[in-house]
Amino acid sequence: MTDDHDGVPELLAAWALGALPPGGGRAVPTHLAGCETCSAEAVRLRETVRLLDGGDPASAPSGNGATGIDGVLGPALRARPALPRVADHAVPYAAAVAGLGALLRELGGRRSWSTPVVHDWDVRDTVGHLIAADQELARHLGLEVRVPPPRGREATPWEADWETRTADVIAYERTREPSETVAEWAAQSSALLATAEARDPELASRAATLMGTRLPVADHFLTRAFEAWIHADDIGRALGLAVPPPPDGHLRRLVRLAVRVLGAALGPSAPPVLFAVTVGGEDARWVLGSEDDPVRGELAVDAVDFCRLVGGRRAPDEVPRRSTGDEAAVRAVLERAASLAWL
Amino acid sequence: MPVEPTLHKSERAPLDAELHRRLVYGDESALAEAYTAYAGLVRRVAVRVTRSPAAAEDVAQEVFAQLWSRPYAFDASRGSLRTWLSMLAHRRAVDWVRSEARHRKDAAADDSALHAIPDTGPGPDEAVVDRERSLLLHSALAELPQPQREVVHLAYFAGRTYRQAAVELGIPEGTAKTRLRSALRKLAQALSDTADPPDPLWERGA
């Protein structure tokens, strides 16, 4: 057809829509004048476009009734509120809560609450687990938390206590509607973000031992952000929705905290390794282990991979890495990071 | 018509993904950026279908509220934010016109004054028929397969040439032309399938 018609049939739709590049339709009018088939097609397509336009062009209203950005942002923010105003240290948690909240809005219909996520948890259980995990900080900050009645002895180690409590919370949440579980998680998160410690860096600098880890309250807020994101990522994978990593500024802070915890776990006499973590195309570097010995190896990983390793979502040999030098020293860092099993 | 730069899919996709990331994590400034870049297009699409600036404003509100409150409804790996917003605005606008038509029909039935269709236009019958056909076409457009719909949206609403549309979608020019042609032929066919249809047309749209 192209041979007979100078390629005009292929151009007619673009021509009718006014979507030809400048000078791209020179062949069209000449050809139409002499070709009945193409001319009929042209008329038909032009009429289709005229009707798409709404018929009479003179009656087309101009688009300028615009109320501007406020008219649009107002209703948007009523549908999903802006982040609460908190101090810098709590912003990553506020953002992670907003991110998980947005993800949970996609549940329902073909995306079921009973979709298996991790361990033997489905989506609702995973949110239940977060309620239990956030309760530690909530209770420390003096919020009233609904703690299921204790089942164990007193003076159990915190791990056992924690296992029992998370199991109790999940069991309780299984008796309720998923929407109630989400509402409870959201209410507790908002309450955490409304505490004086979320707004006042001074107050948040005081240390507290939660889940066996002694850190400033500000860092416990970061840990909450980390956990909310990692579980959102779990849920997203289960549902087939790609959860983006937290904004680079937040990711950097999560990485710094994780590296500090990792450094402490490795101790001051481990073979020193130069450790680099890439966030947004830039490397942050630390020397882990002994400060007195020369560096034995170098290890570089991406921030998201590192967080997944520390969060127990990747095994040491699954993490893409660049490394040189003493392989055993490098391995030791990866193994130790995985053993933190932070969540 | 404000024309944003034509970027290749490989340049556009990371920008869309970054904006999406900020929307997911509740960064209001990302919504403001999306508004600045695409509100013109969204209103243009909506006003073309609804013929009503007030309705177009409602559509724009809905579209941006959806982008903000349901960020996961947009998947940057499946298409650009521009075409996604354009297609969402179009669907909402078609819904608006259909529900208007239903109301009007109900009102007309109540009055048993079937021909007293209020319209802002000059109002000869021909104009009314054109409006009905226009809705038919826009309903058909909303049902096109996404690859065809995307090219039509870029060429027709966003004022792109087929070459620019091909660049933005990361497809060969020939493919863009073919998709435009298939799409427009289907629309023309939808029109001739219902040559004289004023009444059943509304039912179909409902």
Interface residues (C-beta under 8 A of the other chain):
Chain A: P9 E10 L11 L12 A13 A14 A16 L17 A19 L20 P21 G24 R44 L45 E47 T48 V49 L51 L52 D53 G54 G55 D56 S59 A60 P61 S62 G63 N64 G65 A66 T67 I69 G71 V72 L73 P75 A76 L77 R78 A79 R80 A82 L83 A94 A95 A96 A98 G99 A102 L103 R105 E106 L241 A242 V243 P244 P245 P246 P247 H250
Chain B: A17 H20 R21 R22 V24 Y25 G26 D27 E28 L31 A32 Y35 T36 A39 G40 R43 R44 V47 R48 V49 R51 S52 P53 A54 A56 E57 A60 Q61 E62 F64 A65 L67 W68 S69 R70 P71 Y72 A73 D75 S77 T120 G121 P122 A127 D130 R131 R133 S134 L137 H138 L141 V152 A155 Y156 R160 T161 Y162 R163 Q164 A165 G174 K177 T178 L180 R181 A183 L184 R185 L187 A188 L191
